[in-house]
Amino acid sequence: MTTSTACPTPTTTTTTPATKLPPLKISIASDETGYEYKEALKAHLEQNPHVAVVTDVGVHGAEATTAEADGETEREGEGEGEGEGERGETAYAHPAVKAAMLVKTGTVDRALLVCDTGMGVAIAANKVPGIRAVTAHDPYSVERAILSNDAQVLCFGHKVIGIEVAKRLASDWVKFRFDPKSSSAEEIAAIHGRKETLILA
């Protein structure tokens, strides 16, 4: 009696390699405290083959060095308008909205935003109609932000995760593409179709 040692034929799954996907146009922004973190992410993304171009809308070096240093107050806990006269255009809402507007107009595909926690810039970006901005600091959330929620804007908190973790998450983020034929497409349509009546219905 002989025993066959032949290996079973492996099954394969056909997928579209990430390298065949069109590269993304990304806008990037931060408040003054996230400037160096943003610069590191920008340099990282500019070397990524899945990224065509990175558009930096601020804050820029001069703004970051002349802006009021963070530490006396938690800016994200301040009331609306507090400190506006001192920080001006470096307050996190301004660069966040600028970056989100580039997504809205189709100038770029996605935006990456940075502030202390990632929450303030997300709130600001979501003020732009049609924008879905999320704060995500782990691989699964970053993945689902695209595949389940088609979120065009990802927000990081530089006081929440280290820059090396952020780089890895950003690298994963640009590989994912939302499938408009997926079941999640109806959920996204409901968000924008129902508008203010969504929660009240």
C-alpha positions in Angstrom: 0.0 0.0 0.0 1.4 3.4 -1.0 0.6 6.7 0.6 0.4 9.7 -1.5 2.6 12.6 -0.4 1.3 15.0 -3.0 0.3 18.4 -1.5 -3.3 19.5 -2.0 -3.8 22.2 -4.6 -3.8 25.6 -2.8 -6.9 27.8 -3.2 -6.2 31.4 -4.2 -8.2 34.5 -3.7 -8.0 37.1 -6.4 -7.5 40.7 -5.2 -6.4 43.9 -6.7 -2.8 44.6 -5.5 -2.5 48.0 -3.7 0.2 49.0 -6.2 -2.4 48.9 -9.0 -4.7 51.4 -7.3 -4.4 55.0 -8.4 -2.3 57.1 -6.0 -4.1 59.5 -3.8 -3.8 63.3 -3.5 -3.6 64.2 0.2 -4.0 67.5 2.0 -2.4 67.7 5.4 -2.8 70.2 8.3 -2.2 70.8 12.0 -2.3 73.4 14.7 0.9 74.9 15.9 1.5 72.3 18.6 1.3 69.5 16.0 3.6 71.2 13.5 6.6 68.9 13.8 4.4 65.8 14.0 2.7 67.0 10.8 6.0 67.6 9.1 7.2 64.1 9.9 3.9 62.6 8.5 4.2 64.7 5.4 7.7 63.6 4.6 6.6 60.0 5.2 3.7 60.2 2.9 5.7 61.9 0.2 7.8 58.8 -0.1 4.8 56.5 -0.3 4.0 55.0 -3.7 0.3 55.1 -3.0 0.4 58.9 -2.7 0.6 61.2 -5.7 1.0 64.5 -3.9 0.8 66.0 -0.4 -0.6 69.5 -0.1 0.3 71.3 3.1 -2.2 73.9 4.1 -0.6 74.8 7.4 0.3 75.6 9.9 3.7 76.5 8.4 7.0 77.0 10.2 6.8 80.7 10.8 3.3 80.4 12.1 4.2 77.6 14.4 7.2 79.4 15.9 5.4 82.7 16.5 2.1 81.2 17.7 1.3 81.2 21.4 3.0 78.1 23.0 0.7 75.4 24.2 0.7 74.6 27.9 -1.0 77.3 29.8 -4.5 76.1 28.7 -5.9 73.1 26.9 -7.1 74.8 23.8 -9.6 72.1 23.0 -11.3 72.8 26.3 -11.7 76.5 25.7 -14.9 78.2 24.8 -15.6 79.2 21.2 -13.6 82.2 20.2 -11.3 82.2 23.3 -7.7 82.9 22.4 -8.7 83.7 18.8 -7.1 87.1 18.8 -3.7 85.6 19.8 -3.6 82.5 17.7 -5.6 83.7 14.7 -5.2 81.4 11.7 -3.2 78.8 13.7 -6.2 77.8 15.9 -6.9 74.2 14.9 -10.2 74.9 13.3 -8.7 77.0 10.5 -6.2 74.6 9.0 -8.6 71.7 9.5 -11.4 73.4 7.5 -8.9 74.5 4.8 -7.8 70.9 4.3 -11.3 69.6 4.4 -12.4 72.1 1.8 -9.8 70.8 -0.6 -11.5 67.4 -0.3 -14.9 68.9 -0.8 -13.9 70.6 -4.0 -12.2 67.5 -5.4 -8.7 69.1 -5.3 -7.5 66.2 -3.2 -8.9 62.8 -2.3 -8.3 62.8 1.4 -7.0 64.8 4.3 -4.8 64.0 7.3 -5.2 66.3 10.3 -3.3 66.7 13.6 -4.0 68.4 16.9 -3.4 67.5 20.5 -6.1 64.7 20.6 -7.3 64.6 17.0 -10.8 65.4 18.2 -10.8 69.2 17.7 -9.7 69.0 14.1 -12.2 66.2 13.4 -15.1 68.4 14.8 -13.9 71.3 12.7 -13.6 69.3 9.5 -17.0 67.8 10.0 -18.4 71.3 9.7 -17.7 71.2 6.0 -20.8 69.8 4.2 -20.2 66.3 2.8 -17.1 65.6 4.9 -16.7 62.6 7.1 -13.8 63.1 9.5 -12.8 60.5 12.1 -10.3 60.3 14.8 -8.6 56.8 14.8 -5.5 55.6 16.6 -5.5 51.9 15.9 -5.2 49.7 12.8 -8.7 48.3 12.9 -10.4 51.7 13.3 -8.3 53.2 10.5 -9.3 50.3 8.2 -13.0 50.6 9.0 -12.9 54.3 8.6 -12.4 53.7 4.9 -14.0 50.4 4.2 -17.1 50.9 6.4 -17.5 54.7 6.6 -15.8 56.1 3.5 -14.2 58.7 5.8 -12.2 61.1 3.6 -10.5 62.7 6.6 -8.3 61.0 9.2 -7.3 62.8 12.4 -4.4 62.0 14.8 -3.7 63.3 18.2 0.1 63.9 18.6 -0.4 63.6 22.4 -2.1 60.3 22.0 0.1 58.2 19.8 3.8 58.4 18.9 4.9 59.5 15.5 6.2 56.0 14.5 2.8 54.5 15.2 1.1 57.3 13.3 3.4 56.7 10.3 2.4 53.0 10.2 -1.3 53.9 10.4 -1.0 56.5 7.7 0.8 53.9 5.5 -2.1 51.5 6.0 -4.7 54.3 5.5 -3.6 55.1 1.9 -3.8 51.5 0.9 -7.6 51.2 1.6 -10.3 52.1 -0.9 -14.0 52.3 -0.2 -16.2 50.0 -2.4 -19.2 51.9 -3.6 -21.0 48.6 -4.2 -20.6 47.4 -0.7 -23.4 47.2 1.8 -21.9 50.1 3.6 -22.7 52.4 0.7 -26.4 52.5 1.8 -25.3 53.6 5.3 -23.2 56.4 3.9 -26.1 57.5 1.7 -28.4 57.6 4.7 -26.1 59.9 6.6 -26.1 62.5 3.9 -29.6 61.8 2.5 -31.5 62.2 5.8 -29.4 65.1 7.1 -30.9 66.7 10.3 -33.8 64.3 10.3 -31.6 61.2 10.7 -31.6 61.1 14.5 -35.1 62.4 14.9 -36.8 59.8 12.6 
